[in-house]
């Protein structure tokens, strides 16, 4: 086994080789890259990405990246395509074919069929004079790249270049489409990104679950509303005669009232409610509501519309259930 210092030196050399491959690919970007980008921008169907072996894994990642940024895309296994999966490709599609050698038999055999189907082909390859390149509409040639491997055979530096150029295509396409972070997060509803753009209206208690009492209603009525509202919220919105929010009455207000010896439940809610409560709108980010709750040390926030009417109530338990806090 090589000494540790030698092993580290070799590992760093691998990274140097891959970095050099990416920089080499960078220097080759030009008009063909812009032509490929325009084909993708003008695509009325799917961006179909294909490749075999290591380029096949990169092709799958590229297709996933495109789909996650709102571009209809699918990965097509070239061997399966030769046995029926070619039916996934339609006129108007753009096919991105990845092969370092440009001679992958299964890819080359697909070219005539792709032509008949009316798809346009972009080749990403290390050989601009290969059969794949000659049969493509646009060629992104990353150049001949020495592999970062003791045998000089294992796809390493060439894979890094193919991967980097694929990312450059996907990210440049994303920039030209002005795809927003909200749109991106909307395609990731199950993860942290989706939660980061969740709106208050998605987690608030609305309709019958939204507790509301008039300011001149007696306290016992407010307690009944809080008890009988579905979900038993620990608060109720308080409104004036026109239905506009004027306060909030909470379990905490009730406890403090009893602690002070005030047990007259015929008093109007307005005598014991919290005035000028912090509020959010239905379109606010749920994370904004969470921040307001932490700052004010409260467990509920009224949700009001542009006219000042309470259209919902958001409770700390709702944020916990949505894994926002």
Backbone bond lengths (Angstrom), bond angles and torsions (degrees), N, CA, C in turn:
res aa  C-N    CA-C-N  psi(-1)  N-CA   C-N-CA  omega(-1)  CA-C   N-CA-C  phi
1 X - - - 1.470 - - 1.519 109.80 -
2 X 1.305 117.38 137.81 1.460 121.36 -177.31 1.513 110.10 -67.13
3 X 1.343 117.65 148.38 1.461 120.71 175.56 1.523 109.82 -56.97
4 X 1.333 115.14 153.82 1.460 119.92 -176.30 1.524 111.81 -57.68
5 X 1.316 117.35 -40.53 1.467 120.33 -179.67 1.523 110.78 -62.73
6 X 1.333 116.27 -39.45 1.468 119.70 179.00 1.533 110.70 -66.58
7 X 1.336 115.55 -39.48 1.459 119.48 -179.84 1.527 111.01 -63.88
8 X 1.325 116.06 -43.01 1.458 119.34 178.24 1.520 111.39 -64.60
9 X 1.317 116.43 -40.46 1.466 120.31 179.80 1.526 110.34 -62.97
10 X 1.351 115.50 -39.86 1.457 118.13 179.99 1.533 110.73 -68.49
11 X 1.350 116.18 -42.23 1.464 120.10 179.34 1.521 110.45 -59.29
12 X 1.330 116.16 -42.79 1.465 119.13 178.58 1.525 110.84 -64.65
13 X 1.330 115.90 -32.87 1.459 119.60 176.80 1.514 112.26 -65.59
14 X 1.345 116.14 -36.12 1.474 120.08 175.96 1.523 109.87 -60.95
15 X 1.349 115.31 -45.75 1.464 118.58 179.53 1.526 111.13 -64.96
16 X 1.317 117.06 -37.86 1.467 120.20 177.14 1.523 110.49 -61.30
17 X 1.341 116.05 -42.66 1.465 119.83 -178.69 1.524 110.92 -65.00
18 X 1.324 115.89 -40.21 1.464 118.30 -179.37 1.528 111.20 -71.52
19 X 1.330 116.16 -37.76 1.464 119.51 176.57 1.525 110.49 -63.05
20 X 1.341 116.18 -40.94 1.465 120.32 179.01 1.523 110.69 -64.41
21 X 1.346 116.59 -36.96 1.463 120.15 179.18 1.524 110.47 -64.34
22 X 1.330 116.38 -40.96 1.467 119.80 179.64 1.515 110.58 -67.79
23 X 1.332 117.43 -41.80 1.467 119.96 178.41 1.523 110.84 -65.23
24 X 1.333 116.19 -35.25 1.464 119.28 176.62 1.516 111.24 -64.67
25 X 1.332 115.88 -41.49 1.464 119.82 177.56 1.522 110.58 -64.36
26 X 1.326 115.85 -36.96 1.467 120.68 178.02 1.523 110.90 -58.97
27 X 1.316 116.27 -44.15 1.465 120.06 -177.35 1.528 112.17 -66.85
28 X 1.333 117.00 -18.26 1.459 120.64 -177.94 1.535 112.92 -91.34
29 X 1.323 117.49 -8.99 1.465 119.24 179.71 1.521 110.31 -65.57
30 X 1.317 115.73 133.15 1.465 119.60 -179.08 1.508 111.00 -162.05
31 X 1.332 115.49 -139.53 1.468 120.05 -174.60 1.523 112.52 -63.48
32 X 1.324 117.44 -32.03 1.465 118.89 -179.73 1.533 110.62 -66.69
33 X 1.325 116.86 -34.46 1.461 120.57 176.65 1.527 109.67 -63.79
34 X 1.340 116.39 -42.93 1.463 120.31 179.31 1.523 111.30 -65.56
35 X 1.325 116.82 -36.58 1.474 120.26 177.73 1.528 110.22 -66.27
36 X 1.330 116.41 -41.47 1.463 120.41 178.00 1.524 109.89 -62.56
37 X 1.305 116.03 -41.77 1.464 120.57 -179.99 1.521 110.91 -62.41
38 X 1.334 117.39 -41.89 1.453 120.64 179.85 1.527 111.61 -66.35
39 X 1.332 116.39 -38.39 1.460 118.83 176.50 1.524 110.83 -60.62
40 X 1.317 115.85 -41.90 1.460 120.34 -179.41 1.530 110.99 -68.94
41 X 1.316 116.66 -40.20 1.466 120.17 178.93 1.531 111.59 -64.38
42 X 1.314 116.15 -35.80 1.464 120.81 -176.80 1.522 112.58 -86.71
43 X 1.319 117.41 -3.84 1.464 121.24 -176.05 1.518 110.54 -61.72
44 X 1.310 117.20 126.60 1.461 122.34 179.26 1.521 112.12 -98.24
45 X 1.319 115.94 -6.62 1.457 120.38 179.32 1.517 110.77 -115.20
46 X 1.324 115.67 -128.84 1.454 122.10 -179.74 1.529 110.61 -105.67
47 X 1.315 114.62 150.63 1.459 119.77 166.28 1.519 105.56 -88.97
48 X 1.325 116.50 109.98 1.461 122.20 -178.06 1.526 107.54 -98.02
49 X 1.326 116.05 123.19 1.462 120.45 -177.13 1.511 108.58 -112.56
50 X 1.339 115.93 132.80 1.457 120.29 -176.16 1.521 111.30 -139.50
51 X 1.286 115.47 153.09 1.454 122.50 178.89 1.510 108.60 176.01
52 X 1.323 116.46 162.59 1.456 121.64 -176.99 1.523 109.35 -128.46
53 X 1.328 116.04 149.41 1.460 119.44 -179.43 1.521 111.00 70.20
54 X 1.326 116.73 -141.78 1.473 120.19 -179.88 1.526 111.68 -60.76
55 X 1.354 119.19 -43.87 1.470 118.34 175.06 1.528 112.52 -60.27
56 X 1.335 117.40 -26.04 1.452 120.51 177.54 1.523 111.90 -65.57
57 X 1.346 116.27 -39.11 1.465 119.43 176.63 1.525 110.79 -66.21
58 X 1.332 115.77 -38.66 1.465 119.37 177.68 1.522 109.83 -66.24
59 X 1.334 115.98 -37.84 1.470 120.38 177.76 1.524 110.90 -62.03
60 X 1.326 117.05 -41.17 1.469 120.17 178.67 1.520 110.84 -63.71
61 X 1.324 116.31 -41.15 1.465 119.67 179.10 1.525 110.39 -65.91
62 X 1.331 117.68 -40.95 1.462 121.14 179.20 1.525 110.54 -62.23
63 X 1.335 116.96 -43.86 1.461 120.05 178.94 1.527 110.65 -62.36
64 X 1.342 116.39 -40.89 1.463 120.11 178.89 1.524 111.26 -64.95
65 X 1.326 117.02 -38.66 1.466 121.19 178.20 1.521 110.60 -63.74
66 X 1.321 116.28 -44.87 1.466 120.01 179.18 1.527 110.84 -62.13
67 X 1.324 116.47 -46.65 1.465 119.85 -179.02 1.525 110.95 -61.94
68 X 1.331 116.93 -38.93 1.468 120.28 -177.86 1.518 112.19 -70.03
69 X 1.319 116.82 -15.26 1.460 120.34 177.55 1.532 111.36 -108.37
70 X 1.327 116.07 23.00 1.457 120.56 171.47 1.505 116.00 84.79
71 X 1.333 118.33 11.43 1.462 121.23 178.13 1.526 108.57 -100.15
72 X 1.328 119.10 117.99 1.463 119.90 178.53 1.532 110.32 -57.47
73 X 1.315 115.97 119.79 1.457 119.57 -175.16 1.514 110.23 -149.40
74 X 1.329 115.32 151.86 1.458 120.61 174.77 1.516 109.29 -145.94
75 X 1.316 114.66 153.90 1.468 120.49 175.62 1.515 108.42 -95.74
76 X 1.321 115.73 133.37 1.462 122.14 179.16 1.522 108.99 -116.70
77 X 1.329 116.51 117.28 1.471 120.10 176.81 1.522 108.06 -74.49
78 X 1.325 118.12 122.99 1.475 119.22 -173.28 1.520 113.78 -61.96
79 X 1.325 117.86 -36.20 1.466 119.11 179.07 1.523 110.74 -67.09
80 X 1.334 116.70 -44.16 1.462 120.04 178.47 1.526 110.63 -66.08
81 X 1.331 116.52 -32.38 1.469 119.74 178.93 1.520 110.96 -61.74
82 X 1.327 117.07 -34.75 1.461 121.09 179.67 1.524 111.99 -71.89
83 X 1.327 115.84 -9.65 1.462 119.73 -177.78 1.532 111.23 -125.95
84 X 1.339 115.87 36.77 1.447 119.33 171.12 1.512 116.19 120.95
85 X 1.341 117.45 -29.27 1.465 118.45 -177.92 1.523 112.90 -71.65
86 X 1.319 116.99 -4.58 1.459 119.99 175.51 1.531 110.40 -62.34
87 X 1.335 116.07 -18.15 1.458 120.55 177.10 1.516 113.17 -64.65
88 X 1.339 117.51 -12.07 1.461 120.87 175.95 1.531 111.74 -72.84
89 X 1.341 117.09 -17.70 1.458 121.83 -175.43 1.522 110.12 -96.25
90 X 1.334 116.20 136.25 1.462 121.06 -178.70 1.528 110.15 -131.02
91 X 1.323 115.20 165.66 1.457 120.46 173.98 1.529 109.20 -58.68
92 X 1.298 116.72 135.74 1.454 120.94 -177.76 1.523 113.03 98.10
93 X 1.333 117.07 -12.26 1.464 119.75 176.32 1.520 110.25 -77.27
94 X 1.314 115.38 156.80 1.463 122.26 171.71 1.516 107.48 -117.66
95 X 1.326 116.42 128.16 1.459 121.66 -178.15 1.519 109.48 -104.71
96 X 1.337 116.09 125.34 1.458 122.47 173.13 1.518 107.25 -100.97
97 X 1.309 117.02 114.58 1.459 121.56 -177.63 1.521 109.69 -109.46
98 X 1.332 116.92 121.71 1.469 121.95 -176.36 1.526 110.29 -108.45
99 X 1.320 116.00 125.21 1.458 121.68 175.94 1.514 108.19 -161.02
100 X 1.317 117.24 120.88 1.461 119.40 -179.27 1.526 110.70 -64.32
101 X 1.329 116.48 -43.74 1.464 119.37 -178.61 1.516 111.71 -77.05
102 X 1.323 117.18 -28.25 1.461 120.42 -175.64 1.509 112.17 73.96
103 X 1.333 116.76 9.30 1.462 120.58 -177.75 1.520 112.38 -121.13
104 X 1.309 117.20 10.89 1.463 120.21 179.72 1.526 109.33 -56.88
105 X 1.315 115.71 117.07 1.460 120.54 -170.35 1.522 112.63 -55.96
106 X 1.341 116.59 -45.59 1.462 119.71 -176.23 1.534 111.47 -62.39
107 X 1.326 116.95 -36.74 1.464 120.14 178.85 1.523 111.15 -70.05
108 X 1.311 116.03 -44.35 1.466 120.08 -178.66 1.527 110.32 -62.72
109 X 1.336 116.83 -38.23 1.464 120.35 -179.62 1.529 111.82 -68.25
110 X 1.322 116.82 -21.31 1.467 120.30 179.60 1.521 112.73 -76.18
111 X 1.318 117.45 -25.52 1.466 121.21 -169.70 1.530 113.72 -55.11
112 X 1.336 120.52 -48.94 1.479 119.32 -179.68 1.530 112.26 -60.39
113 X 1.323 116.68 -38.70 1.462 119.94 179.93 1.517 111.36 -67.66
114 X 1.318 116.87 -39.01 1.464 120.46 178.29 1.523 110.22 -63.44
115 X 1.323 116.06 -37.60 1.463 120.12 176.82 1.525 110.61 -62.06
116 X 1.336 116.17 -46.24 1.464 120.19 -178.09 1.527 111.06 -63.12
117 X 1.321 116.31 -31.63 1.464 120.19 -179.03 1.532 112.44 -79.29
118 X 1.323 116.59 -10.68 1.458 120.16 178.22 1.517 114.43 85.93
119 X 1.333 116.93 17.65 1.462 120.20 177.61 1.531 109.62 -89.17
120 X 1.321 115.74 150.36 1.461 120.69 174.79 1.527 108.46 -100.95
121 X 1.324 114.97 147.72 1.463 120.42 -171.08 1.521 111.04 -119.70
122 X 1.318 114.77 130.59 1.466 122.18 172.22 1.524 106.80 -112.98
123 X 1.313 117.22 122.38 1.464 121.48 178.95 1.522 109.35 -99.93
124 X 1.332 116.21 132.30 1.464 121.56 170.87 1.519 105.61 -114.62
125 X 1.310 115.66 112.25 1.453 120.35 -169.13 1.526 111.76 -149.33
126 X 1.315 114.43 166.25 1.455 119.52 176.50 1.514 113.06 -98.16
127 X 1.329 116.81 2.31 1.466 121.17 -179.54 1.519 108.75 -134.67
128 X 1.319 116.01 102.88 1.456 121.53 -177.88 1.504 114.41 -70.63
129 X 1.351 118.12 -6.32 1.462 121.07 178.78 1.523 110.69 -114.92
130 X 1.305 117.32 18.36 1.462 122.19 -177.95 1.529 110.67 -79.92
131 X 1.345 117.30 165.36 1.467 119.87 177.02 1.529 112.91 -56.61
132 X 1.335 117.22 -38.59 1.457 119.99 178.87 1.518 110.71 -64.39
133 X 1.320 116.50 -44.18 1.457 120.68 -179.37 1.526 111.02 -64.04
134 X 1.326 116.52 -40.79 1.467 119.76 -178.07 1.528 111.81 -67.51
135 X 1.325 116.84 -25.28 1.461 119.54 -178.95 1.519 114.02 -95.81
136 X 1.331 117.69 2.81 1.461 120.80 -176.53 1.527 111.11 -97.35
137 X 1.319 116.34 159.31 1.463 121.32 175.54 1.522 110.94 -78.68
138 X 1.330 116.04 -35.77 1.460 121.90 179.79 1.522 107.44 -136.93
139 X 1.333 115.79 140.84 1.467 120.24 -179.66 1.520 109.63 -122.94
140 X 1.334 115.91 126.49 1.457 121.88 170.54 1.516 106.41 -105.66
141 X 1.311 115.04 103.89 1.460 121.98 -174.61 1.528 109.48 -95.87
142 X 1.335 117.11 112.01 1.464 120.36 179.65 1.516 111.53 -83.89
143 X 1.333 117.42 -8.37 1.451 121.38 177.66 1.516 112.91 89.20
144 X 1.329 114.89 164.74 1.466 120.82 177.76 1.532 108.36 -73.99
145 X 1.301 116.93 124.31 1.464 121.45 -172.05 1.519 110.20 -124.50
146 X 1.337 117.91 121.73 1.471 120.68 175.17 1.532 109.60 -64.68
147 X 1.314 116.34 134.61 1.457 119.45 -178.19 1.536 111.03 -77.69
148 X 1.332 114.89 148.16 1.469 121.27 178.56 1.520 108.41 -88.70
149 X 1.310 115.98 67.74 1.462 121.78 -171.55 1.523 108.51 -146.66
150 X 1.319 119.57 140.02 1.468 120.51 -179.38 1.521 112.38 -58.84
151 X 1.337 116.16 -28.64 1.459 119.96 179.71 1.525 112.75 -89.40
152 X 1.339 115.28 -14.36 1.454 118.91 -175.85 1.516 112.95 72.04
153 X 1.343 116.92 19.49 1.458 120.81 -173.20 1.525 113.87 -121.58
154 X 1.326 117.15 -39.29 1.472 120.15 -174.01 1.521 110.02 -66.75
155 X 1.346 118.76 126.54 1.472 120.77 178.27 1.525 110.94 -60.59
156 X 1.302 115.52 112.79 1.467 121.29 -178.81 1.523 109.23 -136.45
157 X 1.329 116.64 -75.14 1.466 120.06 -179.74 1.528 111.12 -63.58
158 X 1.329 116.44 -37.96 1.473 118.71 178.85 1.526 110.51 -65.87
159 X 1.339 116.51 -38.46 1.463 120.00 177.70 1.517 110.91 -64.70
160 X 1.339 115.94 -39.02 1.465 119.40 178.53 1.526 110.65 -60.98
161 X 1.330 116.29 -40.67 1.465 119.97 179.98 1.530 111.14 -67.68
162 X 1.342 117.15 -44.20 1.465 120.15 178.14 1.528 110.68 -60.26
163 X 1.328 115.12 -42.64 1.461 120.56 -179.76 1.526 110.58 -63.51
164 X 1.313 116.81 -45.71 1.463 120.97 -177.36 1.529 111.60 -64.96
165 X 1.320 117.69 -42.79 1.467 120.46 179.31 1.534 109.85 -66.15
166 X 1.335 116.86 -37.57 1.467 120.58 176.78 1.522 110.17 -60.76
167 X 1.330 116.03 -45.61 1.467 119.76 178.70 1.525 110.90 -63.76
168 X 1.330 116.55 -38.90 1.468 120.07 179.20 1.528 110.41 -60.93
169 X 1.320 116.37 -41.28 1.467 120.21 177.76 1.529 110.87 -63.24
170 X 1.340 115.89 -49.99 1.458 120.33 -176.30 1.521 111.68 -63.37
171 X 1.327 116.73 -42.84 1.462 119.46 -176.38 1.527 112.09 -74.60
172 X 1.324 117.18 -33.90 1.468 119.13 176.97 1.520 110.15 -69.33
173 X 1.335 116.00 -38.52 1.458 119.86 175.37 1.530 109.94 -61.82
174 X 1.322 116.41 -42.11 1.469 121.02 178.62 1.526 110.85 -60.09
175 X 1.313 116.93 -44.06 1.468 121.03 -178.55 1.525 110.98 -64.45
176 X 1.308 117.55 -40.74 1.469 119.89 -177.82 1.526 111.84 -71.09
177 X 1.346 116.70 -22.46 1.464 120.11 -179.00 1.523 111.66 -88.23
178 X 1.324 118.67 -8.58 1.464 123.55 -179.87 1.532 110.58 54.43
179 X 1.312 115.89 45.95 1.460 123.52 178.35 1.518 108.11 -74.63
180 X 1.336 117.52 127.37 1.465 121.03 -173.97 1.523 112.08 -86.32
181 X 1.338 114.88 161.90 1.463 120.02 177.14 1.519 110.54 -65.26
182 X 1.349 117.13 -31.22 1.460 120.37 177.48 1.525 110.60 -66.04
183 X 1.340 116.47 -41.36 1.462 119.82 178.35 1.526 110.38 -65.71
184 X 1.331 116.03 -38.85 1.459 120.28 178.69 1.524 110.04 -62.80
185 X 1.314 115.90 -47.60 1.465 120.22 -178.78 1.521 111.39 -64.20
186 X 1.341 116.80 -32.63 1.456 119.95 179.83 1.527 111.69 -62.73
187 X 1.323 116.97 -24.39 1.458 121.43 178.00 1.523 111.40 -87.83
188 X 1.331 116.95 0.74 1.465 122.06 179.02 1.533 109.47 -128.38
189 X 1.335 117.54 54.64 1.473 119.33 -172.51 1.516 114.14 -66.35
190 X 1.329 117.31 -20.71 1.453 118.94 -176.19 1.510 114.84 -88.41
191 X 1.294 118.69 -3.03 1.451 120.32 -174.29 1.514 113.73 -118.42
192 X 1.311 114.94 -172.39 1.460 121.62 -177.99 1.520 111.11 -61.76
193 X 1.329 116.34 -36.50 1.465 119.53 -179.97 1.521 111.48 -61.94
194 X 1.332 116.29 -44.09 1.456 119.53 179.64 1.513 111.81 -62.43
195 X 1.338 115.64 -41.73 1.457 119.03 179.90 1.520 111.54 -66.06
196 X 1.337 116.81 -29.02 1.463 119.24 -176.68 1.518 112.85 -67.43
197 X 1.333 118.36 -20.51 1.466 120.69 179.07 1.524 111.89 -116.43
198 X 1.326 116.63 15.63 1.458 120.32 176.65 1.525 109.50 -65.79
199 X 1.316 116.87 135.93 1.460 122.27 -178.59 1.530 110.95 -91.78
200 X 1.320 115.07 157.32 1.457 120.69 178.63 1.526 110.84 -56.16
201 X 1.336 117.07 -39.60 1.467 120.52 -176.97 1.527 112.28 -61.01
202 X 1.344 116.93 -20.20 1.454 120.05 -179.50 1.524 112.65 -80.71
203 X 1.322 117.68 -18.58 1.465 120.02 -176.23 1.528 113.45 -123.00
204 X 1.326 117.63 -9.24 1.472 119.48 -174.99 1.528 111.25 -74.20
205 X 1.323 114.92 162.35 1.457 122.22 175.09 1.537 107.27 -90.98
206 X 1.304 115.54 117.62 1.470 120.15 -175.62 1.520 110.35 -127.19
207 X 1.331 115.74 173.55 1.458 120.69 178.12 1.517 111.20 62.27
208 X 1.327 116.72 -129.86 1.458 121.46 -179.51 1.528 112.43 -67.61
209 X 1.325 116.36 -19.14 1.466 120.40 179.33 1.524 112.14 -86.34
210 X 1.329 116.82 -0.27 1.467 121.72 179.88 1.529 109.26 -98.16
211 X 1.330 118.87 106.40 1.471 121.16 -176.97 1.527 111.56 -77.69
212 X 1.324 116.24 131.47 1.470 121.66 -179.33 1.532 109.00 -142.16
213 X 1.346 116.22 134.44 1.470 120.98 172.23 1.521 108.66 -135.11
214 X 1.331 115.42 157.05 1.474 121.29 175.65 1.523 109.09 -76.21
215 X 1.315 116.47 150.02 1.460 121.33 -179.69 1.516 112.42 -63.95
216 X 1.341 117.14 -27.42 1.458 119.69 -179.48 1.524 112.81 -91.35
217 X 1.333 117.46 4.40 1.461 121.00 177.70 1.525 109.76 -73.18
218 X 1.333 118.48 148.09 1.465 120.23 178.18 1.524 110.98 -69.79
219 X 1.319 114.33 156.81 1.462 119.87 -177.26 1.522 112.21 -58.81
220 X 1.317 116.85 -36.82 1.465 117.74 -177.62 1.522 111.31 -63.90
221 X 1.334 116.39 -29.80 1.470 119.36 176.72 1.521 110.84 -68.18
222 X 1.319 116.36 -38.74 1.460 120.18 177.97 1.523 110.83 -62.67
223 X 1.345 116.55 -41.75 1.461 120.65 179.54 1.522 110.19 -64.15
224 X 1.342 116.92 -40.13 1.463 121.05 178.09 1.533 110.20 -62.60
225 X 1.326 116.47 -43.63 1.473 120.42 179.50 1.525 110.25 -61.31
226 X 1.331 117.39 -46.07 1.456 121.08 179.69 1.525 111.67 -62.83
227 X 1.338 116.23 -33.67 1.463 120.32 -178.36 1.520 111.98 -77.52
228 X 1.324 116.74 -38.16 1.464 120.64 -173.18 1.521 114.18 -91.48
229 X 1.329 118.31 -12.71 1.463 120.32 178.68 1.526 109.45 -68.60
230 X 1.329 118.56 133.61 1.471 120.87 178.55 1.526 111.34 -51.51
231 X 1.334 115.69 133.52 1.453 120.38 -178.19 1.514 113.83 88.52
232 X 1.336 115.34 -8.54 1.465 122.03 179.92 1.528 112.64 43.43
233 X 1.314 117.31 68.09 1.467 120.11 179.35 1.527 110.51 -64.59
234 X 1.286 115.89 151.96 1.462 120.18 -179.84 1.498 113.03 -86.90
235 X 1.332 117.19 24.55 1.461 121.09 -178.70 1.516 109.37 -164.68
236 X 1.322 115.27 167.05 1.461 120.50 171.66 1.518 109.44 -140.63
237 X 1.321 115.55 141.30 1.460 120.39 173.34 1.526 108.85 -70.81
238 X 1.318 116.24 144.85 1.460 121.63 179.40 1.530 108.12 -119.51
239 X 1.332 116.49 129.41 1.464 120.81 -174.55 1.523 110.35 -124.01
240 X 1.345 115.07 161.38 1.469 120.29 174.86 1.521 109.49 -89.50
241 X 1.310 116.15 -171.63 1.457 120.57 -176.51 1.522 112.81 -63.12
242 X 1.322 117.52 -24.76 1.467 120.89 179.83 1.525 112.42 -90.76
243 X 1.327 116.89 0.20 1.459 120.46 178.19 1.504 114.86 88.11
244 X 1.337 116.62 7.68 1.464 119.39 179.16 1.533 110.20 -87.02
245 X 1.308 115.02 146.18 1.456 120.29 -178.68 1.529 110.45 -66.87
246 X 1.347 115.76 131.43 1.466 120.26 176.29 1.526 111.35 -125.11
247 X 1.347 116.73 -9.19 1.455 118.52 -179.73 1.509 112.24 -179.78
248 X 1.342 115.07 -176.05 1.457 121.55 176.66 1.522 107.74 -142.48
249 X 1.313 116.28 138.96 1.464 121.42 177.23 1.523 107.44 -117.48
250 X 1.340 117.12 127.15 1.453 121.79 -172.30 1.524 111.56 -122.63
251 X 1.326 114.99 168.56 1.460 120.59 173.72 1.529 110.61 -56.70
252 X 1.324 115.53 -36.05 1.462 119.73 179.08 1.514 111.87 -64.02
253 X 1.333 116.26 -40.59 1.469 119.68 177.02 1.526 110.29 -62.02
254 X 1.325 115.95 -40.09 1.460 120.40 180.00 1.525 111.02 -64.00
255 X 1.321 117.87 -44.83 1.467 121.17 179.64 1.524 111.26 -63.34
256 X 1.322 115.70 -43.81 1.467 118.80 -179.61 1.529 111.50 -64.65
257 X 1.331 115.84 -34.87 1.459 120.00 178.14 1.531 110.40 -63.31
258 X 1.322 116.82 -46.57 1.460 121.38 -179.33 1.529 110.39 -66.04
259 X 1.347 116.71 -39.73 1.463 120.08 179.04 1.524 111.70 -60.52
260 X 1.341 117.20 -30.35 1.469 120.98 179.30 1.532 111.79 -86.09
261 X 1.310 115.88 4.05 1.450 120.11 177.81 1.505 114.63 81.68
262 X 1.298 117.83 13.15 1.466 121.08 179.51 1.521 108.53 -93.50
263 X 1.289 116.01 107.65 1.471 120.54 -176.47 1.518 112.86 -122.01
264 X 1.323 115.68 19.82 1.463 119.70 178.53 1.530 108.48 -86.04
265 X 1.335 116.40 98.37 1.459 120.49 -176.23 1.527 112.18 -83.67
266 X 1.339 115.28 6.72 1.466 118.53 173.18 1.520 111.60 -92.02
267 X 1.336 116.10 -4.68 1.462 119.31 175.67 1.525 110.00 -63.85
268 X 1.333 117.68 148.26 1.475 118.75 176.65 1.525 110.96 -68.48
269 X 1.297 115.37 148.24 1.476 120.52 178.71 1.518 110.97 -54.23
270 X 1.329 116.82 -35.74 1.468 120.63 -176.89 1.521 112.72 -59.40
271 X 1.329 116.83 -20.37 1.464 119.95 -178.50 1.523 111.57 -77.18
272 X 1.315 117.99 -22.14 1.460 121.08 -174.29 1.534 114.03 -123.84
273 X 1.317 117.57 -6.30 1.471 120.14 -176.07 1.520 111.51 -73.62
274 X 1.311 114.53 163.66 1.451 120.15 171.95 1.516 109.06 -83.80
275 X 1.319 116.20 126.48 1.466 120.48 -179.06 1.529 110.68 -90.10
276 X 1.306 115.46 152.47 1.467 122.22 176.84 1.542 111.94 51.14
277 X 1.324 117.51 54.25 1.470 119.04 -179.46 1.528 111.54 -69.47
278 X 1.290 115.18 153.61 1.471 119.41 172.13 1.514 108.30 -67.48
279 X 1.329 115.87 140.96 1.466 120.98 -175.76 1.524 110.23 -132.72
280 X 1.316 115.26 163.15 1.467 122.21 171.58 1.519 107.89 -131.68
281 X 1.321 115.39 162.86 1.460 119.96 175.94 1.529 108.70 -101.35
282 X 1.330 117.29 160.81 1.478 119.14 179.77 1.520 113.10 -58.89
283 X 1.346 117.54 -28.16 1.458 120.97 -176.70 1.519 113.60 -88.00
284 X 1.317 117.36 -6.59 1.461 119.76 177.29 1.528 109.91 -65.53
285 X 1.325 115.61 154.59 1.453 119.49 174.18 1.527 109.34 -66.70
286 X 1.322 115.89 140.88 1.461 119.64 176.58 1.525 110.50 -61.86
287 X 1.319 116.94 -30.93 1.466 120.21 177.43 1.527 110.80 -65.75
288 X 1.334 117.41 -31.02 1.465 120.65 175.51 1.519 110.17 -64.47
289 X 1.331 116.39 -41.80 1.465 120.38 177.05 1.517 110.90 -62.40
290 X 1.335 116.42 -40.76 1.460 120.10 179.30 1.527 110.81 -62.85
291 X 1.331 116.18 -40.99 1.465 120.13 179.48 1.526 111.28 -65.23
292 X 1.339 117.14 -40.23 1.464 120.98 178.13 1.530 111.41 -63.61
293 X 1.320 116.24 -39.70 1.459 120.02 178.84 1.533 111.08 -63.44
294 X 1.323 115.18 -43.85 1.469 118.24 179.25 1.524 110.90 -63.71
295 X 1.322 115.87 -43.34 1.464 120.63 -177.38 1.524 111.88 -65.02
296 X 1.326 117.02 -40.42 1.460 121.19 -176.46 1.528 112.88 -92.47
297 X 1.343 116.70 -5.59 1.468 121.29 -178.67 1.526 111.23 56.97
298 X 1.341 115.53 47.84 1.460 121.36 177.31 1.523 109.07 -123.86
299 X 1.336 115.44 160.61 1.462 120.79 -178.81 1.524 113.15 -106.36
300 X 1.334 118.22 -7.96 1.458 121.76 -179.97 1.528 110.15 -138.54
301 X 1.322 114.41 149.61 1.460 121.04 174.81 1.525 108.93 -136.39
302 X 1.331 118.31 132.75 1.462 119.75 171.62 1.529 110.14 -68.68
303 X 1.307 115.13 146.70 1.464 121.34 175.59 1.526 106.55 -112.25
304 X 1.329 117.23 117.33 1.465 120.87 -174.79 1.524 110.77 -118.52
305 X 1.335 114.76 150.94 1.462 119.14 176.11 1.524 110.03 -89.48
306 X 1.316 115.96 -172.97 1.463 120.35 -175.62 1.523 112.44 -65.23
307 X 1.338 117.58 -22.50 1.459 121.50 179.52 1.525 112.75 -89.84
308 X 1.335 116.93 1.16 1.454 119.80 179.84 1.508 114.82 84.91
309 X 1.337 117.36 9.60 1.463 120.66 178.52 1.531 109.60 -87.65
310 X 1.317 118.32 135.93 1.471 120.21 178.93 1.526 110.94 -75.06
311 X 1.304 115.87 114.03 1.462 120.85 -178.93 1.521 111.53 -101.40
312 X 1.323 115.75 -1.56 1.451 118.98 179.48 1.509 111.49 -175.42
313 X 1.318 114.57 176.83 1.458 122.79 175.41 1.518 106.64 -138.77
314 X 1.306 116.70 135.26 1.453 119.75 177.40 1.518 108.76 -114.03
315 X 1.308 115.17 128.94 1.465 122.55 -175.69 1.525 108.90 -111.38
316 X 1.320 116.32 150.24 1.459 120.02 179.80 1.524 111.24 -57.32
317 X 1.339 117.13 -30.69 1.455 120.24 178.29 1.530 111.79 -65.37
318 X 1.330 115.84 -31.10 1.467 119.75 177.50 1.522 110.28 -66.33
319 X 1.316 116.24 -38.99 1.463 120.74 179.41 1.523 110.73 -70.74
320 X 1.325 116.35 -36.31 1.467 119.69 176.77 1.530 110.20 -64.84
321 X 1.335 115.98 -42.74 1.471 120.19 -179.69 1.520 111.30 -62.83
322 X 1.332 116.93 -33.65 1.463 121.65 179.74 1.523 112.18 -86.08
323 X 1.323 116.56 2.67 1.480 123.99 -179.52 1.529 111.57 57.77
324 X 1.333 114.64 39.15 1.457 120.41 178.47 1.527 111.33 -94.88
325 X 1.313 116.81 -13.70 1.461 121.10 174.62 1.530 107.98 -140.04
